[in-house]
């Protein structure tokens, strides 16, 4: 990778991955004035209001947090829930998570597979240990899962939900990139915006409310490159895709991609 980034004949670098790797790429490419498109990490907020469509929201929030074992940069790992429905939503979400089956990915009824490596499993375990040390309450999960048979040596971790953490603690500020999500209560729009924007990341947030005027107000003030309203992972490859702050620079998709992979040239001719 380093040889590609540093090669003098490669004029543009498009990268999707972790923020630290993105910083290393930028440190090499920037002095060479290469074009950069970096789609990096996220600590995405899922914001649930008390007027949400209950069943749809519950199902999609679960999917957004734990799809591909949380190993998607777009996963919503910070679940902000309006205080008036916080306890009810928490109880229902725990039930949803505990019904997720961890198993062999070749089996049709498996809903959660393995983490990508032993090293990453250790990172996820360490992150949950940090959450415990910070005063977090493990509502469900928080342990390695051992399977029998073909996957007995796999790197499986139970889908984990954590409560009672400060919005500014390490767990709620740093990307874990695993099946670990936290619950955070909020009272009103302003507090939800402040909590959502409190990290160094700004990739993809989702809003869950039947009040579309509220969603427009929120979307205008949330610091993220993608705002989903009453949906998650709804993609159109013709539209811009990318993050703010430490979630990257540049945009992919549609005309933004065309602009990145081409170089404008002005040719003036006098006859």
Protein Blocks (a to p, Z undefined) as FASTA:
>chain_A
ZZmmmpmklmbdcddddfklmmmmmmmmmmnopacdddddddddddddfkbcfklmmmmm
mmmmmgghhpafkbcfbccddfklmmmmmmmmmmmmmmpccddfkbmkbcbdcdfbfklm
mmmmmmmmmmmmnopacfbgjiacddehjllmpccddddddehiafkbmklmpcfkiabd
cddddfblmlmmmmmmmpmbdfbdcdddfblklmmmmmmmpccfbdcehiahiacfkbcc
ddehjlogcjeehjllmmmmpccddddddZZ
